[in-house]
Amino acid sequence: MELLNTTMSASDKARIDQQVDFFNKQNTTEGRKVSNELGKDDFLKLLITQLQNQDPTSPMENTEFISQMAQFSSLEQMTNMSTSFSKMASFINSQEAASTLGKTVELNVGDTTTTGVVEGATRGENPQILVNGMYYTLDKIAAIYAN
């Protein structure tokens, strides 16, 4: 039976390190964002790499593989939930801005207080209200009065 050599020579290690550094620098300069967080794509790449480079004489156990796939599935579902929550928060904020239309509001802007009727509202992740010809974020509202 022939033994498998699993050690790497210093020159092979240096060559691979150089290729990895080149690849990482190329990705960074061509628009890939550098992040300290692992996403679902990174997790899947790690799993595939692990499967490709496992020792053929001692492959990964089925339970280990199933466990990692379950972790991947959980990560994907959490990512989907996070996206859904962001959309829901945006909708709620837009509704809050729209509910102030036609009402008199008191706004805290720095050291001053401004009062006026809400004439318009924008939608989106950070909605704004239009008062006296100026747009303000919702966090500037100190009070809302019924007209």
Secondary structure in CASP SS format (residue, H / E / C, confidence):
PFRMAT SS
TARGET T0000
AUTHOR 0000-0000-0000
METHOD secondary structure of the structure
MODEL  1
M C 1.00
E C 1.00
L C 1.00
L C 1.00
N C 1.00
T C 1.00
T C 1.00
M C 1.00
S C 1.00
A H 1.00
S H 1.00
D H 1.00
K H 1.00
A H 1.00
R H 1.00
I H 1.00
D H 1.00
Q H 1.00
Q H 1.00
V H 1.00
D H 1.00
F H 1.00
F H 1.00
N H 1.00
K H 1.00
Q H 1.00
N H 1.00
T H 1.00
T H 1.00
E C 1.00
G C 1.00
R C 1.00
K C 1.00
V C 1.00
S C 1.00
N C 1.00
E C 1.00
L C 1.00
G C 1.00
K H 1.00
D H 1.00
D H 1.00
F H 1.00
L H 1.00
K H 1.00
L H 1.00
L H 1.00
I H 1.00
T H 1.00
Q H 1.00
L H 1.00
Q H 1.00
N C 1.00
Q C 1.00
D C 1.00
P C 1.00
T C 1.00
S C 1.00
P C 1.00
M C 1.00
E C 1.00
N H 1.00
T H 1.00
E H 1.00
F H 1.00
I H 1.00
S H 1.00
Q H 1.00
M H 1.00
A H 1.00
Q H 1.00
F H 1.00
S H 1.00
S H 1.00
L H 1.00
E H 1.00
Q H 1.00
M H 1.00
T H 1.00
N H 1.00
M H 1.00
S H 1.00
T H 1.00
S H 1.00
F H 1.00
S H 1.00
K H 1.00
M H 1.00
A H 1.00
S H 1.00
F H 1.00
I H 1.00
N H 1.00
S H 1.00
Q H 1.00
E H 1.00
A H 1.00
A H 1.00
S C 1.00
T C 1.00
L C 1.00
G C 1.00
K C 1.00
T E 1.00
V E 1.00
E E 1.00
L E 1.00
N E 1.00
V E 1.00
G C 1.00
D C 1.00
T E 1.00
T E 1.00
T E 1.00
T E 1.00
G E 1.00
V E 1.00
V E 1.00
E E 1.00
G E 1.00
A E 1.00
T C 1.00
R C 1.00
G C 1.00
E C 1.00
N C 1.00
P C 1.00
Q E 1.00
I E 1.00
L E 1.00
V E 1.00
N C 1.00
G C 1.00
M E 1.00
Y E 1.00
Y E 1.00
T E 1.00
L H 1.00
D H 1.00
K H 1.00
I E 1.00
A E 1.00
A E 1.00
I E 1.00
Y E 1.00
A C 1.00
N C 1.00
END
